[in-house]
Amino acid sequence: MDRIDSMQLFVRVAELGSFAAAAQQLNVERSVVTRKIAALEAHLGAKLLARSTRRLSLTSAGAPYLEKCREILSLVAAAEADLTENRHSPRGHIRITLPFSFGIHQLMPMFGDFMAENQDITIELEFNDRRVNLIEGGFDMAIRITDKLGQGDVARKIGSSHSVVVAAPDYLKKHGFPNHPNELINHECLGYLPDMRSSWAFVINGEIQWFPIAGRLEANSGDALLVTTLGGMGISNAPTFIVEKAVREGNLAILLPIFPMPEVGIYAVFPSNRYVPHRIRTLVDYLAQRIGAKPSWDEILQVKPI
């Protein structure tokens, strides 16, 4: 029995909670997975997984063994990487889940430049604004923009994101300017689903305060809300990386500039505590450098308001 192979298989089954899911990811028969796990349990003299009709669960012996397996496999991967990374350029496949608007507006040019510099790397992108289980989805990493990481997330911050309140000149001519966040309730505000449908946050005197909004249109796409905002349908709360071009061209005005919105982080998130391969670390380093401490799209925060 190959001990390392058996450990890797056990970790995969435990994380996915299913023999069938592990077999599908590994492209082998379910019976192969079942047989190898049974052989590992026989070798250890202990049951690692409790089988039920719906899902597998770890036994009292399986839970600590899982953590030890993760540590050992991470050390093995690191040891192998130390011997090879200095001799070879980054290579291999990277599967990433990332948000639609930020991915399309900002990351796609970066990925193109990165691949031009690293000819032996291939990238697969899945755009999704919802939180995805990286292990179940078979992803190497995720890009997430959030003010709060999930419990147990293994992540590296690669930048920051700022939002602004914007409206088209046509809307402002008809409805006037709000002078304080508490006046937004009297305006047609366009809500982003599911996070900002009923109130927006502002930093006032160093503290975050939430103010109610009202409006007849909500959407789960920042780009869709950009289109409606440009059309004069209402006021939006939008990331600078989405509205940068429209603000620079004078098609949108930044409102309430003395009431900033809270900053949120841009993170590269990895599955559990696995060793992060050289190719992925190289990409994350590249993205962090390109985004920088002061992203180019945040320069519109200095644009003089109308």
C-alpha positions in Angstrom: 0.0 0.0 0.0 1.3 3.4 -1.0 0.9 5.4 2.3 1.1 8.8 0.8 -1.4 7.9 -2.0 -3.7 6.5 0.7 -3.5 9.6 2.8 -4.2 11.8 -0.2 -7.2 9.7 -1.1 -8.5 9.8 2.5 -8.2 13.6 2.7 -10.1 13.9 -0.6 -12.9 11.7 0.5 -13.1 13.4 3.9 -13.2 16.9 2.5 -15.9 16.0 -0.1 -17.9 13.8 2.2 -18.5 11.2 -0.4 -16.8 8.2 -2.1 -18.6 9.0 -5.3 -17.6 12.6 -5.4 -13.9 11.7 -4.7 -14.1 9.1 -7.5 -15.5 11.6 -9.9 -12.9 14.2 -9.2 -10.1 11.6 -9.5 -11.7 10.0 -12.6 -11.7 6.5 -11.1 -14.3 3.9 -10.2 -16.1 4.3 -6.9 -15.2 0.8 -6.0 -11.5 1.7 -6.3 -11.9 4.5 -3.8 -13.9 2.3 -1.4 -11.4 -0.5 -1.5 -8.4 1.7 -0.9 -10.0 3.4 2.1 -10.9 0.0 3.5 -7.3 -1.1 3.1 -6.1 2.0 4.9 -8.5 1.4 7.8 -7.4 -2.2 8.0 -3.8 -1.1 8.1 -4.4 1.4 10.9 -6.8 -0.9 12.8 -9.3 1.9 13.2 -12.4 3.1 11.4 -11.8 6.6 10.0 -15.2 7.2 8.3 -18.7 6.6 9.5 -20.9 5.6 6.6 -24.5 6.6 6.3 -27.1 6.6 3.5 -26.6 10.4 2.9 -23.1 11.4 3.8 -19.8 10.3 5.3 -18.6 11.7 8.6 -15.3 11.4 10.4 -15.0 9.1 13.4 -13.3 10.1 16.7 -10.2 8.5 15.2 -10.7 9.9 11.7 -10.8 13.6 12.7 -7.3 13.9 14.2 -5.9 11.6 11.6 -7.3 13.9 8.9 -5.4 16.9 10.4 -2.2 14.9 10.6 -2.5 13.7 7.0 -3.0 17.3 5.9 0.2 18.4 7.8 2.2 15.5 6.4 1.0 16.0 2.8 1.8 19.7 3.0 5.3 18.9 4.2 5.8 16.4 1.4 4.6 18.9 -1.2 6.8 21.6 0.3 9.9 19.3 0.3 9.3 18.4 -3.4 8.8 22.0 -4.3 12.0 23.0 -2.7 13.9 20.6 -4.9 12.2 21.6 -8.2 11.1 25.3 -8.0 14.6 26.7 -8.3 15.2 24.6 -11.4 12.0 25.2 -13.3 9.8 28.2 -14.3 6.2 28.0 -12.9 4.2 25.5 -14.8 0.8 23.7 -14.7 -2.9 24.4 -14.6 -4.7 26.9 -12.2 -8.5 26.7 -11.8 -9.9 29.9 -10.3 -13.4 31.1 -9.2 -13.8 34.9 -9.3 -16.4 37.6 -9.3 -17.9 38.7 -12.6 -17.4 42.5 -12.6 -14.0 42.6 -11.0 -12.8 39.7 -13.0 -13.9 41.1 -16.3 -13.1 44.8 -15.8 -9.8 44.4 -14.0 -8.4 40.9 -13.7 -8.7 39.7 -17.3 -5.9 42.0 -18.6 -3.7 41.0 -15.7 -4.2 37.3 -16.5 -3.4 37.9 -20.1 -0.1 39.7 -19.2 0.7 37.0 -16.6 0.3 34.2 -19.2 2.4 36.0 -21.7 5.2 36.1 -19.1 4.6 32.5 -18.0 4.2 30.3 -21.1 4.0 27.0 -19.2 0.9 28.0 -17.1 -2.7 27.5 -18.2 -5.6 29.1 -16.4 -9.3 28.1 -16.2 -11.8 30.8 -14.9 -15.3 30.3 -13.5 -17.1 33.6 -12.9 -19.4 33.5 -9.9 -20.4 36.3 -7.5 -21.5 33.8 -4.9 -19.2 32.1 -2.4 -18.1 28.7 -3.8 -16.8 25.7 -1.9 -13.3 25.4 -3.3 -12.8 21.8 -2.4 -16.1 20.5 -3.8 -15.6 22.6 -6.9 -12.1 21.4 -7.5 -10.7 25.0 -7.5 -7.1 25.9 -6.7 -8.0 29.4 -5.5 -10.7 32.0 -5.4 -10.7 35.8 -5.7 -13.1 37.3 -3.1 -14.0 40.9 -2.3 -15.3 41.0 1.2 -15.2 42.7 4.6 -15.3 39.4 6.4 -13.6 36.1 5.5 -15.3 32.9 6.3 -14.3 30.9 9.4 -11.3 28.7 8.5 -10.5 30.5 5.2 -6.9 30.4 4.2 -6.3 33.7 2.4 -3.8 36.4 1.4 -4.9 40.0 1.0 -3.9 41.3 -2.4 -5.6 44.7 -2.4 -8.5 46.8 -1.2 -11.8 47.9 -2.8 -13.7 51.1 -2.3 -17.2 52.0 -3.2 -18.8 55.3 -4.1 -22.3 56.6 -4.4 -22.9 57.7 -8.0 -25.7 59.1 -10.2 -26.1 60.4 -13.7 -26.4 64.1 -14.4 -29.9 63.6 -15.8 -31.1 62.0 -12.6 -29.6 64.8 -10.5 -31.2 67.5 -12.6 -34.6 66.0 -12.0 -34.2 64.9 -8.3 -31.4 67.0 -6.9 -28.4 66.0 -4.8 -28.5 64.2 -1.4 -26.4 66.2 1.1 -26.3 63.5 3.8 -26.7 59.7 3.8 -29.9 60.1 5.7 -31.5 61.8 2.7 -31.0 58.7 0.5 -34.3 57.3 1.7 -36.0 60.1 -0.3 -34.2 59.0 -3.6 -34.5 56.1 -6.0 -31.7 53.9 -4.9 -30.6 50.9 -6.9 -30.0 47.9 -4.6 -27.3 45.2 -5.0 -28.4 41.7 -4.1 -28.1 40.2 -1.6 -25.8 42.5 0.3 -27.1 46.1 0.0 -30.8 45.9 -0.7 -32.1 47.9 2.3 -29.3 50.0 3.7 -25.9 51.3 2.8 -22.9 51.8 5.1 -20.9 55.0 5.6 -18.0 56.0 7.8 -19.0 58.9 9.9 -16.7 60.2 12.7 -14.6 57.1 12.4 -17.5 54.7 12.9 -19.5 52.7 10.4 -23.2 53.7 10.3 -26.0 52.2 8.2 -28.6 54.3 6.5 -31.8 52.9 5.0 -32.4 53.2 1.2 -35.5 52.8 -0.9 -35.9 51.9 -4.6 -37.9 49.9 -7.1 -35.0 48.1 -8.8 -32.6 45.5 -7.4 -30.0 43.3 -9.2 -27.3 40.8 -8.4 -25.0 42.3 -11.1 -22.8 45.4 -10.6 -22.6 45.8 -14.4 -26.4 45.7 -14.7 -26.7 48.4 -12.1 -24.1 50.5 -13.9 -26.3 50.4 -17.1 -29.4 51.5 -15.2 -27.5 54.2 -13.3 -26.1 55.6 -16.5 -29.7 55.7 -17.9 -30.7 58.0 -15.1 -32.9 55.5 -13.3 -31.4 56.1 -9.8 -28.5 56.3 -7.4 -26.0 53.4 -7.1 -23.5 52.3 -4.5 -20.8 50.9 -6.7 -17.1 49.8 -6.5 -14.7 52.2 -8.1 -13.4 49.4 -10.4 -16.9 49.3 -12.1 -17.6 53.0 -12.4 -14.1 54.4 -13.0 -14.6 55.0 -16.7 -18.0 56.5 -16.4 -16.8 58.9 -13.7 -13.8 60.0 -15.7 -15.9 60.7 -18.7 -18.4 62.7 -16.7 -21.3 60.3 -17.3 -21.6 59.7 -13.6 -21.0 62.0 -10.6 -19.7 60.9 -7.2 -22.1 62.0 -4.4 -21.6 62.4 -0.7 -17.8 62.6 -1.1 -17.3 63.7 2.6 -19.0 60.5 3.7 -16.7 57.6 2.6 -18.0 54.1 2.4 -16.1 51.3 4.3 -13.1 49.7 2.6 -13.2 46.0 1.9 -10.4 43.6 1.1 -9.6 41.8 -2.1 -8.3 38.3 -1.2 -6.8 35.2 -2.8 -8.4 32.3 -1.0 -7.1 28.8 -1.0 -8.7 25.4 -0.2 -8.2 24.5 3.5 -4.6 24.4 4.7 -3.1 22.6 1.7 0.4 23.5 0.4 0.1 26.3 -2.2 2.0 25.3 -5.3 4.7 27.5 -6.9 2.5 28.3 -9.9 -0.3 29.6 -7.7 2.0 31.6 -5.4 3.6 33.2 -8.5 0.2 34.2 -9.8 -0.9 35.7 -6.4 2.4 37.6 -6.1 1.8 39.0 -9.6 -1.8 40.1 -8.9 -0.8 41.7 -5.6 1.9 43.7 -7.3 -0.4 44.8 -10.2 -3.2 45.8 -8.0 -0.9 47.6 -5.5 -1.6 49.5 -2.4 -3.4 52.3 -4.4 -5.2 50.7 -7.4 -5.5 52.9 -10.5 -9.3 52.7 -10.4 -9.3 54.4 -7.0 -7.9 57.5 -8.5 -11.4 58.7 -9.2 -11.8 59.2 -5.4 -9.8 62.4 -6.1 -12.1 63.6 -8.9 -13.7 66.9 -8.0 -17.4 66.2 -7.4 -20.0 68.1 -9.4 
